[in-house]
Every structure is written in structure tokens, then in C-alpha cells.
């Protein structure tokens, strides 16, 4: 059993779909199709009609899959990791978890309302040894790379940054910001020590731009985010790395005698829309760079974006669009560029100091779709098809009747009715919520 934890500024439950906002969790009252973390209807192929759809962002829920709050039917979708390993949802084990950053390819049906994922690509931004922890600042370092956490960072098997210590091995999913940091969306402690992790056959991982590439007959040397790396004849390549190219690298965890890590596999990554059909819809979550305000062009998570003439802004204005802020850009792809009809701000930089801050209510909501039932009613636990959600006095119930029926497990493990009881009272912000689910939320 895995435990996922996060801090929440405010939580609420809405009609039809239970939503715990600002990093909280949600559970829909409709019947769940399949297990938590997978399920849903059949996946339509590109040739079956509809428009292409592409999303890059954080997994914000299950019962199918929610990415940046958008639901995709996912049964039968291909799951592809940075090693090229392929799994099929509904057939193989589901490795996806809340807070992971993924790339979803799919289609939208002719009604424009049902999205079906055909492929979901995923991979950690960094996995390696913790070298420093600053719990007060909500940051820690991995390989010396600064990892910044937010109120919606999901922690697996740890309570938060304060639970980490130098020498721990962690896996971090997140979004690179313009300052060279990783803004964590999911943090999992893999081992208490590097020695234990290596003895168990673990490997390190790192994404980033190639720096200082030097090639020779025996291999290459380069750096990723300041980490010294070399390749040799045993290294596997997916693409040819060049200076400045974005790559994902799997590393032998043992530091070599030359002070470098040996790359077991190098994959060249591309932030482009080249494989998408014309007029496909797209949504990209990430940090702004290369902004040219006069031309209305920018990059989001490395993807090229152009502002539409009638672009709309949510949780901010045109003046708030700056390099280094976190946004969601939504629109359609034309000639390999996302023409953004809407920009949703997830962070702002009011004083132009390059250090952004979160927009209240702008960061992802977490959402589950499944049959809702109450277990251990007095302890305020909700159960939904394999996932257990805790709520507290800070949980706000919206659109629900004051009284509701619920079920719980008694001491013998048998379900029985709870008495009709009022929903939890609305409490002050600053509460936290916990999900107890299987390791992969399925």
C-alpha cells in the first residue's frame, strides 16, 4: 500500500464530481468504469473520425485519466517510458501516478466532447541521490540540481521535504523552470541510501540539454544540468545527441573512476508538433521562455507557441505573460505551432525578479471518477474503487445535500450503512489530504 500526501490551501467537493481544489483530490459520484488509474471506453484510432488531440502536463486524476484537468478515455492506450518500454492500459500493470508529467496523444470525437488517448509517454525529470535539503524553503537538491516544491506536489511514502535527508535516493517528476530548477509535481523516495539502491539494481535518470559534448572513438562525454556523464560501447542510443539537444539518460548509479556517471541509455527528446495532424487541438503546461511580446511568440516547456489575435487570459492578464511564469497554453496546431486561444496562469512574477509565485486556484485540481462510499465515517474517509481519500474540516462540500447516505467497513471488514449524517463543516484553509491507494493507484 502506497501513501500519497500533499498540502492543500483549500478543499472543496462539487456537485457531480467531488473536487478537492488547489492540490486536493476528487472523486466523482458516477460509477467508475475499470480500476482507479485506468479504465473507460474503447480508444478510437486516428482513422475512426474526430480531431487529433495532444496534451503535455500533470496527471490530475483517474477514472480514465485526467491531464491538466482534461479527461481522456484511456483503456487500450499505449504507455511508453523513456526506455521505450511499451505497456497497454487495461492489459498490463499501470505505472501511472498522480502528479506525473506526461505527454498524451489521442483524438477528440466528432461531438468535440469525448477524448480518447492512444499513447501516453512518461518519464521522470530526475532520479538520483539527495545532496541537500532546505525544508523551510521547500527545496532540496538531487545531483546538486535544485528541486522546488509547491502546494500541489504529490509525495509518495514521505510526508514532505522535511522527511528527506542527504543520501536518500528520490525520483522526481516535474517541470523545468527558467532558472534551471525542477518544479516537482511528484516526489517518491526510492531508497534510504545510495548503497542500498545500487545493491537492489536501481538506476539513476536525468533529463536536460546536452552541454559540452565531446565525441571520441571510445565514446562521448557531456554534462546534463551540471552532472558529468560519459558513454561507451555498451551505451544504447535512441537518436543522435548533439550540443544543446534535449535528452533523457539512464545512468549506472556507481560513480566511475573519472568522476563521471556511465550512461546506459541516451534518448533524444523533441518538443515539436510534427507528428500531429493539421488543426489538432493541443494543451501545453510548463514555464514560459523565449517570449517575444511584439511578435506574440513564446515557448512553453520547449514547444513553440503563437498567441491568437483574440487570445483570452485566465487568472492573469497579457501584462502577466513573462519568461519564467507557469502557464497552460490551449489552442490548435497550425504549421507546427500551437496557436493559443487561451492562456491560463498557474504562477505569476509580479515584481519581475524571476522568482514566480503560485496563482491561488490556478494550479491543478486532482480528480477521481468512481463510485463514492464512506468508510470509517467518524474518521472521515472516502473509498472509491480501490482508492481511499481522507477529508477534514477544511473540506468544502458544494452542491451536495446537507445529509447523505454512506457506507463503512465495520471491525469485521463487512460493509454496513452509516447513519445519515451531515457533510463535514467548512473549515479554514491550510488543511491537508491523504490518499491511501495501491502503488500505482489501480
HUCOR-V627813 format. One record per run of one state. SS is the DSSP state (H for helix, E for strand, - for the rest). FROM is the first residue (numbers start at 0). TO is the last residue. If there is no record, write none. Layout:
[[SS;FROM;TO] [SS;FROM;TO]]
This chain:
[[-;0;0] [E;1;6] [-;7;9] [E;10;12] [-;13;15] [E;16;19] [-;20;25] [E;26;27] [-;28;44] [H;45;47] [-;48;49] [E;50;61] [-;62;63] [E;64;66] [-;67;68] [E;69;72] [-;73;76] [E;77;79] [-;80;84] [E;85;88] [-;89;90] [E;91;91] [-;92;99] [E;100;107] [-;108;113] [E;114;121] [-;122;124] [E;125;133] [-;134;137] [E;138;141] [-;142;143] [E;144;147] [-;148;152] [E;153;155] [-;156;159] [H;160;162] [-;163;167] [E;168;175] [-;176;180] [E;181;190] [-;191;192] [H;193;198] [-;199;201] [E;202;208] [-;209;209] [E;210;215] [-;216;217] [E;218;223] [-;224;225] [E;226;229] [-;230;234] [E;235;237] [-;238;244] [E;245;251] [-;252;259] [E;260;267] [-;268;279] [E;280;291] [-;292;295] [E;296;299] [-;300;301] [E;302;313] [-;314;316] [H;317;319] [-;320;324] [E;325;333] [-;334;335] [E;336;344] [-;345;345] [E;346;347] [-;348;355] [E;356;357] [-;358;364] [E;365;368] [-;369;371] [E;372;374] [-;375;375] [H;376;378] [-;379;379] [E;380;383] [-;384;385] [E;386;389] [-;390;393] [E;394;396] [-;397;401] [E;402;403] [-;404;405] [E;406;408] [-;409;413] [E;414;416] [-;417;419] [E;420;421] [-;422;430] [E;431;436] [-;437;441]]
